[in-house]
Structures are given as C-alpha cells and as structure tokens.
Amino acid sequence: MRIKTFIYILSLSLLPTVLPATAQEKIIVLDEGSWQSDNGRISYFEDGRIVSNEWFRQVNGHKLGDTPNDIVQVNAELLAIAVNWSNIIQFIRPDGTAVAATEDVPNNRKLATDGRYVYVSSYAHECVIGGETRTFTRGYVAKIDASTFTVTDAVEVGYEPEGLALYDGSLFVVNTGGYAFQEGHDYETSIDVIDTATMQKVRSVETGQINLFGKISASGRYLCVNSPGDHYEIPAATIILDMEKVLSGTPDADCFVKLDRAATYNCTGRDGRFLAVGSHFSYITGEQSFDYITIDPAQAMATGGREGVSEEMPGTLRQDLMKLTNPYCIYVNPYTGYIYATDAGAYVSAGTMYQWTPQGEPTGNWRIYINPGTILALDPNASGIENIEAAPETGSTIYNLLGIPVTDPQPGNLYIRAGHKFIYRGN
C-alpha cells in the first residue's frame, strides 16, 4: 500500500499572540515514552516551571505518536519532529500547533535543516517522492520542502544512518549499520557527504570505527560523533571530524581523530567546545561506566587527539552529572547559556530534567515524562527578527537556529548573536 502524505494547515490569524518578552527560558523536551507503546510526549518548560508534560496533546487534541527521537527549528515559524515508530515527520508552530505531517519517510531517525528544506535520515528501504515509491538497498536521507511538506528527493547512504549535520552546502551523514546483529550486513564505519543541491553522494569518509550511533553535535567546522562499539570486544570511542578538511579533499585519515572516550550524549557549548556524557557498557562483564568530559575540537585535531579532552566543566556541573542514574541528554541553550541534562532513571517511569546556570550552578530539577531524550530551546523573547545586519568580523559567536556556532553565515539567513535574532545581509 502506498504511503500517504497528509497536511493540515491552520490560518495564521488563529495563532495566539507571542509570549511576553520577559521570558528567559523556553524549553521543549521530547519524551520518547516506551518503544511500541505509542506514548511519546512533549514537555514544555518555561522560566522555572513545567508548563505541561503533554503539551502537544493539550494544544492539538491528539497524541504525538510512538518514539519521537529528534526535533529541529526550521525557521522562525516552524519546527519539525521525527516520530520514529509512528513513521511520521510532524511539523508544528513554536506555540505547539500542528500544521502538517508526512508519512512518506518511514523509520525516520534524525533531522537537519537549512531553513528551506528538512533533511531526514531513515533506516527504511522505501520512500515516497512525488507520489512514486523509490526503493533503496541500504538506508537513505530524504529532502523535504518545508513550504509544501513534501519529499522532493532522496539519496541512498549506509545501513541505518543516524545523525546529520549541514556545513557549507553539504550534508554529513553518520552511518551505523546498527542492525548488523540481526541482519546480513556488517556494522558501518563511514560518514557520507551529500551535495544538498543535487542530493548526490560526493564522498564517503572511512573512520575505521564501527557503529557511529547516537547524538552528534557540530561546532563550526567540527563534528562530534559517538560510537558505542559493539558492547563486546570493540570499546566505545568518539570521532572528531573536520568537515572543512573533508570538503577540501584531504585524505580520510587526516580528516578526523579518534578519542578513546565515549560521547553518547553530547552538545555544543557557547564557547565552541563539546560537553559530553559517554557510556561504556559491556555485555561480557555486565558493567557500565561513564565519561564526563569537555572536548576542544580544534586542539584535539591539531594534536592528533593527544590534547583537547578535559574533565573540567563549569561550576558543579560534572559532579552533579555523575549523580544521575542514567543520563539521557545534555544541552546548552544557545540564547541564554543555561545548561540542561536529563536522567531517564529506570527508563520505564517519569524522568527528571536538571538545570544549571551558564556558570554551572544548579538551579533546580523537575519531573517530566518517560525517556526525555532531546531538548530544543525557543527564542526567549519570541519577538521575531530584530534587525537586518552584517555579521561582525570579530566579537560574539554567531549561532544558527539549531544553536550551532557558524563561521560562514550566508546572506539572507537567520542567525542568533548574544541572544538576539537577525538576518545576515552580508558585508
């Protein structure tokens, strides 16, 4: 049966007015729920309180779906959510209102966006493009037009692709091969590079490290990619990839460094370094241990991984993270610098979200829903674009709407600097 696409559009006149400009923290948390239980939720947090632990259902009158596992802000008026086991890409307004959805990308995993298109990785082998079903041997990445909510193209990549990152017109796709234990293929060890204009694979970087699975983060030209290994003989590790070197044609081995530390849950700090909580688990011993680290990607690359990894974190952040039962997410609000982490506990009941100031001082914790796995901050002022300006040559870091630092802003795109949005008009 052909996979269908469905769209439901609401008039902008029906949207509520924006929230007050005094708000400092507006945080969306994707709660995965329990797999195959159709109980995924969204928790919404604002200024020291949980507004709702079933925000999507309260706003829209129906459930979000089964196992939501990624969310991105497409532009000032649109967010996209990958609802994996329901095979849905759900589009919502920043106020939570559902505006469209598509089922044309089943078994969807992770998202990336350039503001016009949404890119989605999928473990599946079929995708509906322009009403026609296209079949792939391995996994693929689909390209969705954010103005029509339809798939315009797709390209085959490795088996079970996970994290995505955009850099200088190219899409970096992290492959896992995570079904290797049950299907007739090996684990993947590569990161594919896609030209977003043509949706053609232009390069595949061989890392030699299996199962590049989990959260990935970007900081300028650098990617932080986790590998849990195979939980038996091959230990967990982290790959730091220099995307600029990849695009310049540098040989594979010189484009990355491998760190013998895990970065299962990682994010980009406002200083451009990666914060990570990494899990090491062995089925042989049944033991689990964690890394709590900060990674300076430039230093790690420059020294071949001999330097650039530290156990120093601001304030009491590291000590506090070490007290969590099962860390499930770490995140830095790009607008304010506040730090968040979640604890899944036993994975079957309510989790907990923790908050720290930018200096690493704890401010509180709140019970949220089952398996809180992804956090996204909204504009704290929700006042729209403030100005149109040239980006400064030096000074404050510039972020895109995903909270990723950028060194090459593109004219006409939206960016954040010092907590404020602006359109870059070019120098």
C-alpha positions in Angstrom: 0.0 0.0 0.0 1.3 3.4 -0.9 2.4 5.5 2.0 0.3 8.6 2.2 1.0 12.2 2.9 -1.4 14.4 4.9 -1.4 18.1 5.5 -3.5 20.2 7.8 -2.9 23.9 7.6 -4.2 26.5 10.2 -4.7 30.1 9.4 -2.0 32.4 10.9 -4.9 34.5 12.3 -5.8 31.7 14.6 -2.4 31.6 16.3 -2.1 33.0 19.8 -0.1 36.1 20.4 3.6 35.7 21.3 4.7 35.1 24.8 5.9 38.1 26.9 9.4 39.5 26.1 10.4 38.9 29.8 10.6 35.2 29.4 14.2 33.8 29.7 13.9 30.1 29.2 11.5 28.4 26.7 12.4 24.7 26.5 10.9 21.9 24.5 11.7 18.3 25.7 10.9 15.3 23.5 9.9 12.4 25.7 10.3 9.2 23.8 8.0 7.2 26.1 8.3 3.4 25.8 9.0 1.9 22.4 5.9 0.5 20.7 3.6 1.9 23.4 2.5 5.0 21.4 3.1 7.2 24.3 5.6 9.8 23.1 5.1 13.2 24.5 6.4 16.8 24.5 7.2 18.5 27.8 7.2 22.3 27.7 9.3 24.2 30.3 9.3 28.0 30.9 11.1 30.1 33.5 11.4 27.6 36.3 8.3 25.6 35.8 6.9 22.7 33.7 4.0 24.2 31.9 2.9 20.9 30.6 4.1 17.3 30.3 1.7 16.5 27.4 2.0 19.8 25.6 1.3 18.5 22.1 -1.9 16.7 23.1 -3.2 19.6 25.1 -2.7 22.0 22.2 -3.9 19.7 19.4 -6.3 17.2 21.0 -4.5 14.1 19.8 -1.3 12.1 20.6 2.1 12.9 19.1 2.9 9.3 18.4 5.4 6.5 19.1 9.0 7.2 20.0 9.7 10.8 18.9 13.5 11.0 18.6 14.6 14.3 17.1 13.4 17.9 16.8 14.8 20.9 14.9 13.7 24.5 14.4 13.3 25.0 10.6 12.7 28.8 10.7 11.1 31.3 13.0 7.6 29.9 12.4 8.2 26.1 12.0 9.6 23.1 13.9 10.0 19.5 12.7 9.8 16.4 14.8 10.8 12.9 13.7 8.4 10.4 15.3 10.2 7.2 14.6 7.9 4.3 15.3 4.8 6.1 14.0 6.7 6.8 10.8 5.7 10.5 10.9 7.5 13.7 10.4 5.4 16.2 12.4 5.5 19.9 11.7 4.4 22.3 14.4 4.5 26.1 15.2 6.6 27.4 18.1 3.3 27.6 20.1 2.8 23.8 19.7 0.1 23.9 17.0 0.4 21.1 14.5 0.3 22.4 10.9 1.3 19.4 8.8 2.7 15.9 8.8 4.0 13.3 6.3 4.3 9.5 6.4 6.5 9.4 3.3 9.7 8.8 5.3 9.2 5.7 7.4 11.5 4.6 10.2 12.9 8.2 10.4 15.7 8.9 12.8 17.5 12.3 12.8 16.9 15.8 11.3 18.8 18.7 9.9 17.6 21.9 8.2 18.8 24.8 6.2 15.6 26.8 6.8 14.1 25.9 3.5 14.5 22.1 3.4 14.4 19.5 6.2 16.7 16.5 5.8 15.7 13.2 7.4 17.8 10.0 7.9 15.9 6.8 7.6 16.6 3.1 8.4 13.9 2.1 5.9 14.3 0.9 2.3 11.4 2.8 0.7 10.5 6.5 0.3 7.6 8.2 -1.5 8.8 11.0 -3.7 6.3 12.9 -5.9 3.7 10.1 -5.4 6.1 7.4 -6.5 7.8 4.9 -4.3 11.6 4.7 -4.6 13.4 1.6 -3.2 16.9 1.6 -1.6 19.1 -1.3 -0.7 20.5 0.3 2.4 19.3 3.4 4.3 18.7 6.9 2.9 18.3 10.6 3.5 15.2 12.3 2.3 14.8 16.0 1.5 11.5 17.7 2.4 10.4 21.1 1.2 9.4 23.0 4.3 6.9 25.1 2.4 4.9 22.2 0.9 5.8 19.4 3.4 6.5 17.0 0.6 9.6 14.9 -0.2 11.4 16.3 -3.2 14.4 13.9 -3.4 16.3 11.2 -1.5 19.7 9.5 -1.7 21.0 6.2 -0.5 23.7 6.2 2.1 24.9 3.5 4.5 22.9 1.0 6.5 20.9 2.5 9.4 22.0 6.2 9.1 21.7 8.3 12.2 23.0 11.8 12.8 23.0 14.6 10.2 24.9 17.9 10.0 24.9 20.7 7.4 28.1 22.5 6.6 28.8 24.8 3.6 26.1 23.3 1.4 26.9 19.7 2.2 25.1 17.3 4.4 27.3 15.0 6.6 25.5 11.6 7.3 26.7 9.3 10.1 26.1 5.7 9.3 25.8 3.0 12.0 24.9 -0.4 10.5 23.1 -0.8 13.8 21.0 -3.8 12.7 24.2 -5.8 12.0 23.4 -8.1 14.9 20.2 -9.2 13.3 20.6 -8.6 9.5 23.0 -9.9 6.9 25.4 -6.9 6.8 28.3 -5.6 8.9 28.4 -2.5 11.0 29.1 0.7 9.1 32.3 2.7 9.7 31.8 5.7 7.3 30.4 9.2 7.2 28.9 10.1 3.9 28.9 13.6 2.3 25.9 14.7 0.3 25.7 17.7 -2.0 22.3 19.2 -0.9 21.7 20.9 -4.3 21.9 17.7 -6.3 21.2 15.1 -3.5 24.2 13.1 -4.7 26.8 11.4 -2.5 30.2 13.1 -3.3 32.4 11.4 -0.7 32.5 8.8 2.0 35.0 9.2 4.8 36.2 5.9 6.3 36.8 6.2 10.0 37.6 2.6 10.9 35.3 2.9 13.9 32.1 0.8 13.9 28.6 1.8 14.7 28.7 5.6 14.7 25.5 5.8 16.7 24.0 8.4 19.0 23.8 12.1 19.2 26.1 14.2 17.1 27.0 17.9 17.6 28.6 20.5 15.3 30.8 23.4 16.3 31.8 25.4 13.3 33.8 23.1 11.0 34.0 20.2 13.6 31.7 17.3 14.3 31.5 15.3 17.5 30.4 11.7 16.7 29.9 8.9 19.2 30.5 5.2 18.7 29.3 2.8 21.3 31.4 0.0 19.7 29.8 -3.5 19.8 29.5 -3.7 23.6 31.7 -6.8 23.4 35.3 -6.7 22.1 35.2 -3.2 20.4 35.1 -0.4 23.0 33.2 2.9 22.8 35.0 5.9 21.2 34.5 9.4 19.8 35.3 10.7 16.4 36.1 14.4 15.9 35.7 15.2 12.2 37.0 18.3 10.5 34.3 19.0 7.8 36.4 21.7 6.2 39.2 19.2 5.5 36.7 16.7 4.1 35.3 19.2 1.6 38.8 20.3 0.6 39.7 16.8 -0.4 42.1 16.0 2.4 42.7 12.2 2.7 40.4 10.4 5.1 42.9 9.6 7.8 43.8 13.3 8.2 40.2 14.5 8.4 39.4 13.1 11.9 40.8 12.0 15.2 39.6 9.1 17.3 39.3 9.6 21.1 39.2 6.6 23.4 36.4 8.3 25.4 32.7 8.0 24.8 30.3 10.9 23.9 26.9 9.2 23.9 25.1 12.4 24.9 26.9 15.5 23.7 26.1 19.1 22.8 27.9 22.3 21.7 28.7 24.9 24.4 28.7 28.6 23.7 32.5 28.6 23.7 32.5 26.1 20.8 33.7 23.2 22.9 31.7 20.0 23.2 30.2 18.8 26.5 29.7 15.1 26.7 28.5 12.3 28.9 29.7 9.0 27.4 28.5 5.5 28.3 30.8 2.4 28.2 28.8 -0.9 28.6 30.0 -4.5 28.2 27.7 -7.4 27.7 30.6 -9.6 28.7 31.0 -8.1 32.2 27.6 -6.5 32.6 29.3 -3.4 33.8 28.7 0.2 32.8 30.9 3.3 33.3 30.6 6.9 32.2 32.9 9.6 30.8 32.1 13.2 31.8 34.2 15.3 29.5 34.8 18.6 27.6 36.3 18.4 24.2 38.1 21.3 22.4 37.8 20.0 18.8 40.4 22.3 17.3 43.0 21.3 19.9 42.1 17.6 19.6 42.6 17.8 15.8 45.8 19.7 16.0 47.4 17.3 18.4 46.0 14.0 16.9 43.9 13.6 20.0 46.7 13.8 22.5 45.2 17.0 23.9 41.9 18.7 23.9 40.0 16.4 26.2 39.4 17.6 29.8 37.3 16.6 32.8 36.8 20.2 33.7 33.2 21.6 33.5 31.8 24.8 34.8 30.8 25.0 38.5 29.5 21.8 39.9 28.2 20.5 36.6 30.4 17.5 36.3 29.9 16.4 39.9 26.1 16.8 39.5 26.1 14.8 36.3 27.9 12.0 38.0 25.0 11.6 40.4 22.5 10.9 37.6 21.3 7.3 37.4 21.0 7.1 33.6 21.9 10.3 31.8 19.8 10.7 28.6 20.5 14.1 27.2 22.7 17.2 27.7 22.0 20.6 26.1 23.2 24.2 26.3 20.6 26.9 25.5 22.2 28.9 22.7 20.2 32.0 23.6 21.0 32.2 27.3 23.8 29.7 28.0 21.7 27.8 30.6 22.7 24.1 30.8 20.3 21.2 30.9 20.5 17.5 31.3 18.0 14.7 31.8 18.0 11.4 33.7 15.9 8.6 32.4 16.1 6.7 35.7 14.9 3.2 35.1 13.6 4.0 31.6 10.0 2.9 32.4 8.7 5.8 34.5 9.0 9.6 34.7 12.4 11.1 34.0 14.0 14.2 35.5 15.3 17.4 33.9 18.0 19.4 35.6 19.1 23.0 35.0 22.3 24.9 35.7 23.3 28.5 35.1 26.0 29.2 32.4 28.5 29.1 35.3 27.5 25.6 36.2 25.5 26.4 39.3 22.4 24.1 39.8 19.1 25.9 39.9 16.6 23.0 40.2 15.1 19.8 38.8 11.7 18.8 37.5 9.9 15.5 36.9 9.0 15.1 33.3 7.8 12.1 31.2 9.4 8.7 30.2 12.8 8.8 28.5 13.3 12.6 27.9 15.8 12.3 25.1 16.0 15.6 23.1 15.9 19.3 24.1 15.3 22.3 22.0 15.3 26.0 23.2 12.9 28.5 21.6 13.7 32.2 21.2 13.3 33.5 24.8 11.7 36.8 23.5 9.6 35.3 20.8 9.5 38.7 19.2 10.6 37.8 15.7 13.5 39.2 13.8 15.0 42.3 15.4 17.2 43.6 12.6 19.0 43.0 9.3 22.7 43.5 9.6 26.2 42.4 8.6 27.8 39.9 10.9 30.8 41.3 12.8 34.3 40.2 11.8 35.2 39.7 15.4 33.3 39.5 18.7 30.4 37.4 19.9 29.8 34.0 18.5 27.1 33.6 15.9 24.7 30.6 16.0 22.1 29.3 13.6 18.6 28.4 14.7 19.7 25.0 15.8 22.2 26.5 18.3 25.2 25.5 16.2 28.1 28.1 16.0 28.7 29.2 12.4 31.8 30.8 11.0 30.4 31.3 7.5 27.0 33.0 7.7 25.1 33.1 4.5 23.3 36.2 3.3 19.5 36.1 3.8 19.6 33.5 6.6 18.5 33.9 10.2 21.1 33.8 13.0 21.4 34.4 16.7 24.0 36.6 18.4 24.1 37.5 22.1 20.6 36.0 22.4 19.0 38.1 19.6 17.9 37.0 16.1 19.0 38.9 13.0 19.1 38.4 9.2 22.5 38.4 7.8 22.7 40.7 4.8 26.3 40.2 4.0 29.3 42.5 4.2 
